């Protein structure tokens, strides 16, 4: 006699968290926000030079989807890997870690005026 096993359903809230664990996360600085819903983020990493055994900073630029156009130049942002959105965009803005100091000063001046 064969047993009938019911398939247990997972909650829909648990699926995005599981999917986010599999995605890559990076942190970088916004270098450009001139496109609509797109920012360019520079991510720095340290690589050991083979000849001189000295650590050198290398950087990579990523085009990141910013749905609300929140990020400004100089902001430190966390980005997450996503499905392809366009030819070059494979990353999405997760959160703004720290606002740039220039933007904070401009915002404070605007409030006082």
C-alpha positions in Angstrom: 0.0 0.0 0.0 1.4 3.4 -1.0 1.3 6.3 1.4 -0.1 9.6 0.3 2.2 12.3 1.5 0.9 15.9 1.5 3.3 18.5 0.3 3.8 21.1 3.0 3.4 24.7 1.8 5.9 27.3 2.8 4.7 30.7 3.8 5.2 33.4 1.2 7.0 35.6 3.7 9.8 33.0 4.2 10.6 32.7 0.5 12.1 36.1 -0.1 14.3 35.8 3.0 15.6 32.4 1.7 16.2 33.9 -1.7 18.0 36.9 -0.3 20.5 34.7 1.5 21.6 33.2 -1.8 22.2 36.6 -3.4 25.4 38.5 -3.2 25.6 41.6 -1.1 28.1 44.5 -1.6 28.7 47.9 -0.1 30.0 50.8 -2.1 29.9 54.6 -2.8 27.6 56.3 -5.3 29.6 58.0 -8.0 26.7 59.0 -10.3 22.9 59.4 -10.2 22.3 61.2 -13.5 20.2 58.4 -15.0 16.5 57.7 -14.3 16.1 55.0 -11.6 19.8 54.1 -12.0 22.9 54.9 -9.9 26.5 53.9 -10.5 28.2 52.4 -7.4 32.0 52.0 -6.9 32.9 49.0 -4.8 36.5 48.9 -3.6 38.4 45.7 -2.6 41.9 45.1 -1.5 44.1 42.7 -3.5 47.6 41.6 -2.6 50.2 42.4 -5.2 52.1 39.3 -6.3 55.4 41.0 -6.9 55.6 43.4 -4.0 53.3 41.6 -1.5 51.6 45.0 -0.8 47.9 45.5 -0.7 46.5 47.5 -3.5 42.9 49.0 -3.8 41.0 47.8 -6.8 37.5 49.1 -7.7 34.6 47.9 -9.8 31.6 50.0 -11.0 28.1 48.5 -10.9 25.0 50.0 -12.4 22.3 49.7 -9.7 18.5 50.0 -9.9 17.2 52.8 -7.6 13.4 52.7 -7.9 12.8 55.9 -5.8 15.9 57.9 -6.9 16.8 58.2 -3.2 20.6 57.9 -3.4 22.8 60.9 -4.0 26.5 61.2 -5.0 28.8 60.3 -2.1 26.2 58.1 -0.2 27.4 54.7 1.1 24.9 52.1 -0.1 24.3 48.4 0.3 23.4 46.7 -2.9 22.0 43.2 -3.6 22.2 41.0 -6.7 18.9 40.8 -8.7 17.5 39.6 -11.9 18.7 41.3 -15.1 16.8 44.6 -15.3 18.5 46.0 -18.4 21.6 45.3 -20.4 24.0 46.4 -17.7 21.8 46.5 -14.5 22.1 43.3 -12.4 22.0 44.9 -9.0 19.3 46.7 -6.9 19.6 49.2 -4.1 19.0 47.5 -0.7 19.4 50.4 1.6 21.4 53.6 2.1 23.9 52.9 4.9 25.2 56.5 5.3 24.3 59.8 3.7 27.2 61.9 2.2 28.5 64.7 4.4 28.0 67.3 1.6 24.3 66.3 1.3 23.9 66.6 5.1 25.4 70.1 5.1 23.2 71.2 2.2 20.1 69.7 4.0 21.0 71.6 7.2 21.4 74.9 5.3 18.1 74.5 3.5 16.3 74.0 6.9 17.8 77.1 8.4 17.0 79.4 5.4 
